[in-house]
Amino acid sequence: MNKIQRTSLAFVATLLCCCALPARAAIRVLATTPDWTALLDALGGDKVNVYTATSAFQDVHRVDAKPSLVARARSADLLVATGAELEIGWLPVLQQDSGNTRIQPGNPGYFEAAPLVHLLEVPSAVDRSMGDIHPLGNPHVTLNPHNIALIAKALSARLAQVDSANAAFYAARGEDFQKRWQQATARWEAQAAPLKGVGVVVIHRDQVYLCDWLGLKELAAIEPKPGVPPSAGYLAQLVTRLTATPPKMILRSAYNDPKAADWLAERIHSPVVLLPYAVGGTPEAKDLFGLFDDTINRLLAANK
């Protein structure tokens, strides 16, 4: 075998080895809610491997830090949470038990969404008699699409920081998402114009950002205090008050217990409207676009 042949064979062998190398593994992400998973999928595509800690049918305030979640946290490159103490009952335990320094507060592998937006219902003082009040403000920020746009921009940048080799990929997908999201937001706001000023009753303080965005008028909450189930006496008071000024609808999130809302609806003759609240909460809410499409459609149908 001459020198040229040996050189050619060496080149072919090197090329075959390079082709046989596995593709760079997707970064491992733990998301606290399905909304963050949907946003990560939109921004990260096949560069991210996301595990969701909760579903649309769970109260995110009350989640067990199970060993299976600890294992996911232990191997995560990035943890995406709402923050503003929404996950305060379980996420700090998960972070501590995981022993994963990457996802601790202050490190690039920990991302909080709520501090990026203007929080509503920030209390001037807090004590336990007020129920499950969040000192930093209402953490249920996802039901205003303008909040999602702000969070998406920051999350795109964080993905590029954690996975710098694919920074250009994340930038391109982020720009594409923002363009499509702005167009969709304008459409949703035009469709929802008839909802402005419509009176509603909520169950928990989880629809505040939706009501603020659309101009819905909250007449009452079924929970007398956030996180506190209503008593029979309180519900009777609601019937008296709302019979005089009945709401157009009672809003119920997919994870809410329906009993109190159904009981009230029968007595004040206002329909209960089931809203997905989070991605996966209804069959139509398959992603973030579907979440808002379905929410607007259900509200408009009840307002006829």
Secondary structure as the mmCIF struct_conf table of DSSP 4:
data_model
#
loop_
_struct_conf.conf_type_id
_struct_conf.id
_struct_conf.beg_label_comp_id
_struct_conf.beg_label_asym_id
_struct_conf.beg_label_seq_id
_struct_conf.end_label_comp_id
_struct_conf.end_label_asym_id
_struct_conf.end_label_seq_id
HELX_RH_AL_P HELX_RH_AL_P1 LYS A 3 ALA A 20
BEND BEND1 LEU A 21 LEU A 21
HELX_LH_PP_P HELX_LH_PP_P1 PRO A 22 ALA A 26
STRN STRN1 ILE A 27 ALA A 31
BEND BEND2 THR A 32 THR A 33
HELX_RH_AL_P HELX_RH_AL_P2 PRO A 34 GLY A 44
HELX_RH_3T_P HELX_RH_3T_P1 GLY A 45 LYS A 47
STRN STRN2 VAL A 48 THR A 52
BEND BEND3 ALA A 53 ALA A 53
TURN_TY1_P TURN_TY1_P1 ALA A 56 PHE A 57
BEND BEND4 GLN A 58 GLN A 58
TURN_TY1_P TURN_TY1_P2 VAL A 60 HIS A 61
BEND BEND5 ARG A 62 ARG A 62
HELX_RH_AL_P HELX_RH_AL_P3 PRO A 67 SER A 75
BEND BEND6 ASP A 77 ASP A 77
STRN STRN3 LEU A 78 ALA A 81
TURN_TY1_P TURN_TY1_P3 ALA A 84 TRP A 90
HELX_RH_AL_P HELX_RH_AL_P4 LEU A 91 SER A 98
TURN_TY1_P TURN_TY1_P4 GLY A 99 GLY A 99
HELX_RH_3T_P HELX_RH_3T_P2 THR A 101 ILE A 103
BEND BEND7 GLN A 104 GLN A 104
TURN_TY1_P TURN_TY1_P5 PRO A 105 GLY A 106
BEND BEND8 ASN A 107 ASN A 107
TURN_TY1_P TURN_TY1_P6 PRO A 108 GLY A 109
STRN STRN4 TYR A 110 GLU A 112
BEND BEND9 ALA A 113 ALA A 113
HELX_RH_3T_P HELX_RH_3T_P3 ALA A 114 LEU A 116
BEND BEND10 VAL A 117 VAL A 117
HELX_LH_PP_P HELX_LH_PP_P2 HIS A 118 LEU A 119
BEND BEND11 LEU A 120 LEU A 120
BEND BEND12 SER A 124 ALA A 125
HELX_RH_3T_P HELX_RH_3T_P4 ARG A 128 MET A 130
BEND BEND13 ASP A 132 ASP A 132
TURN_TY1_P TURN_TY1_P7 PRO A 135 LEU A 136
HELX_RH_3T_P HELX_RH_3T_P5 VAL A 141 LEU A 143
BEND BEND14 ASN A 144 ASN A 144
HELX_RH_AL_P HELX_RH_AL_P5 PRO A 145 VAL A 162
TURN_TY1_P TURN_TY1_P8 ASP A 163 ASP A 163
HELX_RH_3T_P HELX_RH_3T_P6 SER A 164 ASN A 166
HELX_RH_AL_P HELX_RH_AL_P6 ALA A 167 GLN A 191
TURN_TY1_P TURN_TY1_P9 ALA A 192 ALA A 192
HELX_RH_3T_P HELX_RH_3T_P7 ALA A 193 LEU A 195
TURN_TY1_P TURN_TY1_P10 LYS A 196 GLY A 197
STRN STRN5 GLY A 199 VAL A 202
BEND BEND15 ILE A 203 HIS A 204
TURN_TY1_P TURN_TY1_P11 ARG A 205 ASP A 206
BEND BEND16 GLN A 207 GLN A 207
HELX_RH_AL_P HELX_RH_AL_P7 VAL A 208 LEU A 214
TURN_TY1_P TURN_TY1_P12 GLY A 215 GLY A 215
STRN STRN6 LYS A 217 ALA A 221
BEND BEND17 ILE A 222 PRO A 224
STRN STRN7 LYS A 225 LYS A 225
TURN_TY1_P TURN_TY1_P13 PRO A 226 GLY A 227
STRN STRN8 VAL A 228 VAL A 228
HELX_LH_PP_P HELX_LH_PP_P3 PRO A 229 SER A 231
HELX_RH_AL_P HELX_RH_AL_P8 ALA A 232 ALA A 244
BEND BEND18 THR A 245 THR A 245
BEND BEND19 LYS A 248 LYS A 248
STRN STRN9 MET A 249 SER A 253
TURN_TY1_P TURN_TY1_P14 ALA A 254 TYR A 255
BEND BEND20 ASN A 256 ASN A 256
BEND BEND21 PRO A 258 PRO A 258
HELX_RH_AL_P HELX_RH_AL_P9 LYS A 259 ILE A 268
TURN_TY1_P TURN_TY1_P15 HIS A 269 HIS A 269
STRN STRN10 VAL A 272 LEU A 275
BEND BEND22 ALA A 278 ALA A 278
TURN_TY1_P TURN_TY1_P16 VAL A 279 GLY A 280
BEND BEND23 GLY A 281 THR A 282
TURN_TY1_P TURN_TY1_P17 PRO A 283 GLU A 284
BEND BEND24 LYS A 286 ASP A 287
HELX_RH_AL_P HELX_RH_AL_P10 LEU A 288 ALA A 302
TURN_TY1_P TURN_TY1_P18 ASN A 303 ASN A 303
#
